[in-house]
Amino acid sequence: MSKFDKLIKEILSLSKDLRFAELRKVLEFYGYTMESPRGGSSHYTFRKSGCYPITIPKHEPIKKVYVQKVKEIVEAEYYDKK
């Protein structure tokens, strides 16, 4: 099992030990682009054409609610490719 597969497995199990960089890696893999915050904010927005944007704060550890949002994207992308 590759590192990326392990990362996907952690997201699907809603792990509490995920980092911002790991969620960013997964979102960018699925075609999302990251927009830097403006005005000193720590919230980064990920956008993909035809999809709702997702905003994630760059705090460690990542709260479960943000991992849940990425999980929904992973599940949707997985089933769209089948």
DSSP file (Angstrom, degrees, kcal/mol; ACC not computed):
  #  RESIDUE AA STRUCTURE BP1 BP2  ACC     N-H-->O    O-->H-N    N-H-->O    O-->H-N    TCO  KAPPA ALPHA  PHI   PSI    X-CA   Y-CA   Z-CA
    1    1 A M              0   0    0      0, 0.0     2,-0.0     0, 0.0     0, 0.0   0.000 360.0 360.0 360.0 130.1    0.0    0.0    0.0
    2    2 A S     >  -     0   0    0      1,-0.1     4,-2.1     4,-0.0     5,-0.2  -0.227 360.0-108.0 -76.1 167.8    1.4    3.4   -1.0
    3    3 A K  H  > S+     0   0    0      1,-0.2     4,-2.1     2,-0.2     5,-0.1   0.886 121.4  52.7 -61.7 -38.7    1.8    6.4    1.2
    4    4 A F  H  > S+     0   0    0      2,-0.2     4,-2.4     1,-0.2    -1,-0.2   0.908 107.3  51.0 -65.6 -41.3   -1.1    8.1   -0.7
    5    5 A D  H  > S+     0   0    0      1,-0.2     4,-2.2     2,-0.2    -1,-0.2   0.893 110.0  50.3 -61.8 -39.6   -3.3    5.1   -0.2
    6    6 A K  H  X S+     0   0    0     -4,-2.1     4,-2.2     2,-0.2    -1,-0.2   0.889 109.2  51.8 -64.8 -38.6   -2.6    5.2    3.5
    7    7 A L  H  X S+     0   0    0     -4,-2.1     4,-2.1     2,-0.2    -2,-0.2   0.918 109.4  49.0 -64.2 -44.0   -3.4    8.9    3.6
    8    8 A I  H  X S+     0   0    0     -4,-2.4     4,-2.6     1,-0.2    -2,-0.2   0.906 109.7  52.6 -61.3 -41.4   -6.8    8.2    1.9
    9    9 A K  H  X S+     0   0    0     -4,-2.2     4,-1.5     1,-0.2    -1,-0.2   0.900 108.2  50.6 -62.0 -41.1   -7.5    5.5    4.4
   10   10 A E  H  <>S+     0   0    0     -4,-2.2     5,-2.5     2,-0.2    -1,-0.2   0.892 111.1  48.9 -63.9 -39.7   -6.8    7.9    7.3
   11   11 A I  H ><5S+     0   0    0     -4,-2.1     3,-1.7     1,-0.2    -2,-0.2   0.929 109.5  51.2 -66.0 -44.6   -9.1   10.5    5.8
   12   12 A L  H 3<5S+     0   0    0     -4,-2.6    -1,-0.2     1,-0.3    -2,-0.2   0.790 111.0  48.7 -64.8 -26.8  -11.9    7.9    5.3
   13   13 A S  T 3<5S-     0   0    0     -4,-1.5    -1,-0.3    -5,-0.2    -2,-0.2   0.374 113.4-121.5 -91.9   5.0  -11.5    6.8    9.0
   14   14 A L  T < 5 -     0   0    0     -3,-1.7    -3,-0.2    -4,-0.1    -2,-0.1   0.908  37.9-162.6  56.5  47.8  -11.6   10.5   10.1
   15   15 A S      < -     0   0    0     -5,-2.5     3,-0.4     1,-0.1    -1,-0.1  -0.254  19.6-146.4 -59.3 145.4   -8.3   10.4   11.8
   16   16 A K  S    S+     0   0    0      1,-0.2    -1,-0.1    45,-0.0    46,-0.1   0.477  88.9  72.2 -90.1  -4.6   -7.5   13.1   14.2
   17   17 A D        +     0   0    0     44,-0.1     2,-0.2    -7,-0.1    -1,-0.2   0.086  68.1 124.4-101.5  23.3   -3.8   13.1   13.3
   18   18 A L        -     0   0    0     -3,-0.4    44,-1.3    44,-0.2     2,-0.3  -0.553  47.2-145.5 -87.0 150.3   -4.0   14.7    9.9
   19   19 A R     >  -     0   0    0     -2,-0.2     4,-1.8    42,-0.1     3,-0.4  -0.722  25.2-112.2-110.3 161.5   -2.1   17.8    8.9
   20   20 A F  H  > S+     0   0    0     -2,-0.3     4,-2.6     1,-0.2     5,-0.2   0.905 116.6  56.2 -57.4 -44.2   -3.0   20.7    6.6
   21   21 A A  H  > S+     0   0    0      1,-0.2     4,-2.1     2,-0.2    -1,-0.2   0.836 105.4  52.0 -60.7 -33.8   -0.3   19.7    4.1
   22   22 A E  H  > S+     0   0    0     -3,-0.4     4,-1.8     2,-0.2    -1,-0.2   0.914 110.9  45.8 -70.5 -42.6   -1.8   16.2    3.9
   23   23 A L  H  X S+     0   0    0     -4,-1.8     4,-2.6     1,-0.2     5,-0.2   0.896 112.1  53.0 -65.6 -39.0   -5.3   17.5    3.2
   24   24 A R  H  X S+     0   0    0     -4,-2.6     4,-2.6     1,-0.2     5,-0.2   0.919 106.5  52.8 -60.3 -44.1   -3.9   19.9    0.6
   25   25 A K  H  X S+     0   0    0     -4,-2.1     4,-1.7     1,-0.2    -1,-0.2   0.906 111.7  45.4 -58.7 -44.4   -2.1   17.1   -1.1
   26   26 A V  H  X S+     0   0    0     -4,-1.8     4,-1.6     2,-0.2    -1,-0.2   0.927 113.1  48.9 -67.8 -45.7   -5.3   15.1   -1.5
   27   27 A L  H  <>S+     0   0    0     -4,-2.6     5,-2.5     1,-0.2    -2,-0.2   0.904 112.1  48.7 -62.6 -41.0   -7.4   18.1   -2.7
   28   28 A E  H ><5S+     0   0    0     -4,-2.6     3,-1.4     1,-0.2    -1,-0.2   0.844 105.7  58.5 -67.8 -32.6   -4.8   19.0   -5.2
   29   29 A F  H 3<5S+     0   0    0     -4,-1.7    -1,-0.2     1,-0.3    -2,-0.2   0.877 105.4  50.5 -61.0 -37.7   -4.7   15.4   -6.4
   30   30 A Y  T 3<5S-     0   0    0     -4,-1.6    -1,-0.3    -3,-0.1    -2,-0.2   0.248 130.7 -93.4 -88.4  13.1   -8.4   15.7   -7.2
   31   31 A G  T < 5S+     0   0    0     -3,-1.4    18,-0.3     1,-0.3     2,-0.2   0.535  77.5 139.8  95.1   7.8   -7.9   18.9   -9.2
   32   32 A Y      < -     0   0    0     -5,-2.5     2,-0.4    -6,-0.2    -1,-0.3  -0.588  39.2-147.0 -82.4 146.4   -8.5   21.6   -6.6
   33   33 A T  E     -A   47   0A   0     14,-2.8    14,-2.5    -2,-0.2     2,-0.4  -0.917  13.6-127.9-113.2 143.4   -6.3   24.7   -6.5
   34   34 A M  E     -A   46   0A   0     -2,-0.4     2,-0.5    12,-0.2    12,-0.2  -0.742  15.3-158.6 -94.4 133.1   -5.4   26.5   -3.4
   35   35 A E  E     -A   45   0A   0     10,-3.1    10,-1.5    -2,-0.4    -2,-0.0  -0.941  21.8-123.9-109.2 129.8   -5.9   30.2   -3.0
   36   36 A S        -     0   0    0     -2,-0.5     8,-0.1     8,-0.2     6,-0.1  -0.351  32.0-102.7 -69.7 150.3   -3.9   32.0   -0.3
   37   37 A P        -     0   0    0      0, 0.0     2,-0.4     0, 0.0     3,-0.2  -0.294  31.6-138.1 -71.2 158.6   -5.7   34.0    2.3
   38   38 A R  S >  S+     0   0    0      1,-0.2     3,-0.8     5,-0.2     5,-0.1  -0.881  74.5  21.6-115.9 149.9   -6.0   37.7    2.2
   39   39 A G  T 3  S-     0   0    0     -2,-0.4    -1,-0.2     1,-0.2     0, 0.0   0.790 129.1 -57.6  70.8  29.7   -5.6   40.2    5.0
   40   40 A G  T 3  S+     0   0    0     -3,-0.2    -1,-0.2     1,-0.2    -2,-0.1   0.590  92.1 148.4  82.1   9.4   -3.6   38.0    7.4
   41   41 A S    <   -     0   0    0     -3,-0.8    -1,-0.2     1,-0.1    -2,-0.0  -0.337  44.8-147.6 -74.2 159.3   -6.2   35.2    7.6
   42   42 A S        +     0   0    0     -6,-0.1    16,-2.8     2,-0.0     2,-0.6   0.236  66.2 106.4-108.7  11.3   -5.2   31.6    8.2
   43   43 A H  E     - B   0  57A   0     14,-0.3     2,-0.4    -5,-0.1    -5,-0.2  -0.830  53.0-161.4 -98.7 121.3   -8.0   30.1    6.1
   44   44 A Y  E     - B   0  56A   0     12,-2.7    12,-2.9    -2,-0.6     2,-0.5  -0.817   7.6-144.9-101.5 139.1   -7.1   28.7    2.7
   45   45 A T  E     -AB  35  55A   0    -10,-1.5   -10,-3.1    -2,-0.4     2,-0.5  -0.892   6.1-157.9-108.4 133.0   -9.8   28.2    0.0
   46   46 A F  E     -AB  34  54A   0      8,-3.1     8,-2.2    -2,-0.5     2,-0.4  -0.933  15.6-172.5-109.5 128.6   -9.6   25.3   -2.4
   47   47 A R  E     +A   33   0A   0    -14,-2.5   -14,-2.8    -2,-0.5     2,-0.3  -0.925  14.0 177.8-126.7 147.6  -11.5   25.6   -5.6
   48   48 A K    >   -     0   0    0      3,-0.4     3,-2.2    -2,-0.4   -16,-0.1  -0.985  42.2 -98.7-144.5 136.3  -12.4   23.3   -8.5
   49   49 A S  T 3  S+     0   0    0     -2,-0.3     3,-0.1     1,-0.3    -2,-0.0  -0.306 109.2  12.9 -57.2 129.2  -14.5   24.2  -11.6
   50   50 A G  T 3  S+     0   0    0      1,-0.3     2,-0.3    -2,-0.0    -1,-0.3   0.480 112.8  92.9  83.9   3.2  -18.0   22.9  -11.1
   51   51 A C  S <  S-     0   0    0     -3,-2.2    -3,-0.4     0, 0.0    -1,-0.3  -0.889  82.2 -99.8-126.7 156.8  -17.6   22.2   -7.4
   52   52 A Y        -     0   0    0     -2,-0.3     2,-0.1    -3,-0.1    -6,-0.0  -0.491  45.3-110.8 -69.7 143.1  -18.3   24.1   -4.2
   53   53 A P        -     0   0    0      0, 0.0     2,-0.4     0, 0.0    -6,-0.2  -0.405  26.3-147.8 -71.7 154.2  -15.2   25.7   -2.7
   54   54 A I  E     -B   46   0A   0     -8,-2.2    -8,-3.1    -2,-0.1     2,-0.5  -0.993   5.1-155.5-125.0 131.5  -13.8   24.3    0.6
   55   55 A T  E     -B   45   0A   0     -2,-0.4   -10,-0.2   -10,-0.2   -12,-0.0  -0.922  13.0-179.6-110.9 128.9  -12.1   26.5    3.1
   56   56 A I  E     -B   44   0A   0    -12,-2.9   -12,-2.7    -2,-0.5     2,-0.2  -0.993  22.6-132.3-130.2 127.7   -9.7   25.0    5.6
   57   57 A P  E     -B   43   0A   0      0, 0.0     2,-1.6     0, 0.0   -14,-0.3  -0.526  21.3-123.7 -76.4 146.2   -7.8   26.8    8.3
   58   58 A K        +     0   0    0    -16,-2.8     2,-0.3    -2,-0.2   -15,-0.1  -0.560  65.7 127.8 -91.0  73.5   -4.1   26.2    8.6
   59   59 A H        -     0   0    0     -2,-1.6   -39,-0.1     4,-0.0     4,-0.1  -0.936  58.8 -99.9-124.7 148.5   -4.1   25.1   12.2
   60   60 A E  S    S+     0   0    0     -2,-0.3     2,-0.1     1,-0.1   -41,-0.1  -0.963 102.0  31.4-115.0 133.7   -2.7   21.9   13.7
   61   61 A P  S    S-     0   0    0      0, 0.0     2,-0.3     0, 0.0   -42,-0.1   0.651  92.6-128.4 -78.6 160.8   -4.3   19.6   14.4
   62   62 A I        -     0   0    0    -44,-1.3   -44,-0.2    -2,-0.1    -2,-0.1  -0.546  28.0-114.5 -72.7 133.4   -7.0   19.9   11.8
   63   63 A K    >>  -     0   0    0     -2,-0.3     4,-1.4     1,-0.1     3,-1.0  -0.333  21.3-115.4 -69.8 152.8  -10.5   19.7   13.3
   64   64 A K  H 3> S+     0   0    0      1,-0.3     4,-2.5     2,-0.2     5,-0.2   0.810 110.9  64.6 -59.1 -34.4  -12.7   16.8   12.4
   65   65 A V  H 3> S+     0   0    0      1,-0.2     4,-1.4     2,-0.2    -1,-0.3   0.852 104.5  46.1 -61.1 -35.4  -15.3   18.9   10.6
   66   66 A Y  H <> S+     0   0    0     -3,-1.0     4,-1.9     2,-0.2    -1,-0.2   0.856 110.8  51.6 -76.5 -36.0  -12.7   19.8    7.9
   67   67 A V  H  X S+     0   0    0     -4,-1.4     4,-2.5     1,-0.2    -2,-0.2   0.888 107.3  55.0 -64.4 -38.3  -11.5   16.2    7.6
   68   68 A Q  H  X S+     0   0    0     -4,-2.5     4,-2.2     2,-0.2    -2,-0.2   0.893 105.9  51.5 -61.3 -40.9  -15.2   15.2    7.1
   69   69 A K  H  X S+     0   0    0     -4,-1.4     4,-1.6     2,-0.2    -1,-0.2   0.914 111.7  45.8 -63.0 -43.0  -15.5   17.7    4.2
   70   70 A V  H  X S+     0   0    0     -4,-1.9     4,-2.6     1,-0.2    -2,-0.2   0.875 109.2  56.5 -67.9 -36.5  -12.4   16.2    2.5
   71   71 A K  H  X S+     0   0    0     -4,-2.5     4,-2.7     1,-0.2     5,-0.2   0.919 105.0  51.7 -59.3 -44.0  -13.7   12.7    3.1
   72   72 A E  H  X S+     0   0    0     -4,-2.2     4,-2.3     1,-0.2    -1,-0.2   0.884 110.5  48.7 -60.9 -38.9  -16.9   13.7    1.2
   73   73 A I  H  X S+     0   0    0     -4,-1.6     4,-2.7     2,-0.2     5,-0.2   0.926 111.2  49.5 -66.6 -44.8  -14.8   14.9   -1.7
   74   74 A V  H  X S+     0   0    0     -4,-2.6     4,-2.4     1,-0.2    -2,-0.2   0.926 112.9  47.1 -60.2 -45.9  -12.7   11.7   -1.7
   75   75 A E  H  X S+     0   0    0     -4,-2.7     4,-2.2     2,-0.2    -1,-0.2   0.912 113.3  48.4 -63.9 -42.5  -15.8    9.5   -1.7
   76   76 A A  H  X S+     0   0    0     -4,-2.3     4,-1.8    -5,-0.2    -2,-0.2   0.913 113.5  46.7 -64.7 -42.7  -17.5   11.6   -4.4
   77   77 A E  H  X S+     0   0    0     -4,-2.7     4,-1.4     2,-0.2    -2,-0.2   0.885 111.2  52.6 -66.2 -38.6  -14.4   11.4   -6.6
   78   78 A Y  H  < S+     0   0    0     -4,-2.4     4,-0.4    -5,-0.2     3,-0.2   0.925 113.2  42.0 -64.0 -45.3  -14.0    7.7   -6.1
   79   79 A Y  H >< S+     0   0    0     -4,-2.2     3,-0.5     1,-0.2    -1,-0.2   0.783 109.7  58.5 -76.7 -25.9  -17.5    6.9   -7.1
   80   80 A D  H 3< S+     0   0    0     -4,-1.8    -1,-0.2     1,-0.2    -2,-0.2   0.814 104.4  52.5 -68.9 -29.0  -17.4    9.3  -10.0
   81   81 A K  T 3<        0   0    0     -4,-1.4    -1,-0.2     1,-0.2    -2,-0.2   0.578 360.0 360.0 -83.5 -10.1  -14.5    7.4  -11.5
   82   82 A K    <         0   0    0     -3,-0.5    -1,-0.2    -4,-0.4    -2,-0.1   0.461 360.0 360.0 -82.2 360.0  -16.2    4.0  -11.3
